[in-house]
């Protein structure tokens, strides 16, 4: 062993040194980032479609949703349907932009997922189980879209 082959070099030569995060190849963990981003984009597409479907039901058949008489937030179900429809369409469009690799779409998508989580929180008395599921999916979408990347334009 020469004087320059010390520590990390010696362990790497023996094959028992994996290296730290600075030693990894640039694309080594790219698969996980791509996978989670693609899953978040898919969930955004599905979430947008589901919100639009719920909105259409609320607009056409408002009697489908039962109301809680002592609920703090009171609103017209038809007005809620229009808001839900607009949010669903915008979330769907942002999900498509995430798949197209637009860097700004990840930040817009995370913001829209926050809005969706708040909207579903307000909707808990009408559809409690589904609202909680949607809040959990929104939390995952926020995490997956805001995971740190090596470059800002990495999918």
PECOR-V784214 format. One record per backbone hydrogen bond with DSSP energy under -1.0 kcal/mol. CO is the residue of the C=O (numbers start at 0). NH is the residue of the N-H. Records with the same first field share a line. If there is no record, write none. Layout:
CO=NH ; NH
//
This chain:
3=5
5=8
6=10
7=11
8=12
9=13
10=14 ; 15
19=22
24=27
28=32
29=33
30=34
31=35
32=36
33=37
34=38
35=39
36=40
37=41
38=42
39=43
40=44
41=45
42=46
43=47
44=48
45=49
46=50
47=51
48=52
49=53
50=54
51=55
52=56
53=57
54=58
55=59
56=60
60=63
67=70
75=79
76=80
77=81
78=82
79=83
80=84
81=85
82=86
83=87
84=88
85=89
86=90
87=91
88=92
89=93
90=94
91=95
92=96
93=97
94=98
95=99
96=101
97=100
102=105
103=107
104=108
105=109
106=110
107=111
108=112
109=113
110=114
111=115
112=116
113=117
114=118
115=119
116=120
117=121
118=122
120=123
122=125 ; 126
126=130
127=131
128=132
129=133
130=134
131=135
132=136
133=137
134=138
135=139
136=140
137=141
138=142
139=143
140=144
141=145
150=153
//
